[in-house]
Amino acid sequence: MNNKKAFFITILICFVYAVSDEIHQFFVPGRACRILDVLIDTLGSSFFILVCFLYSKIKIKSE
């Protein structure tokens, strides 16, 4: 599997998890189900995945 495909699959998994978390929160008293939270979770995980990818590229070049 190439890096680009792995990157998008990982983001998709994070997105699905964020959606499932918001659906769960819908049924918890005192919690809210917000689309904005799904976006924030997905962007945060995407940023972290990008940082990990860049770190691995730098580490490989330094070896």
BELRARA-V862633 format. One record per helix or strand. SS is the DSSP state (hx for helix, st for strand). FROM is the first residue (numbers start at 1). TO is the last residue. If there is no record, write none. Layout:
BEGIN
ss:from:to
SS:FROM:TO
SS:FROM:TO
END
This chain:
BEGIN
ss:from:to
hx:3:26
hx:35:62
END
